[in-house]
Amino acid sequence: MTNLREWVVHKLQEKLPDLTETQASEAAERAEEYFVSVTKRSRVPERARYLWIDLSLKFLEGEKTESGTISNAGTGGGKVSSIKRGDTTVTYSEQAAAAEGAVSLADLEGRVLLYRAARSR
């Protein structure tokens, strides 16, 4: 294995054959930036390579959602499915909610946090 990032890009292209090398590389870079910022590490360790792929796939999924047809995404665009008064809760239809939260990494956050660098005092 020459370079871990190249390996991740290669694996992304294997999983999604329609993906260009540039798209795969950008997704891998975004995933690496996210991992490094959350874990406070300088790089993604070898043992987290499959997590890196999963994160990259999430970012690619978010790009697909962002390029959807919903206008005013992020500003509350879309159909309102319910309104709760008092505490003021507005819920949008699933389509609008998917566009607003383009990338939801909540399901992978626990796995990422396992790699958090220990702080020394």
Summary of the structure (lengths in Angstrom):
residues: 121
radius of gyration: 17.6
end to end distance: 35.9
largest distance: 58.3
contacts: 316
relative contact order: 0.15
helix: 55%
strand: 7%
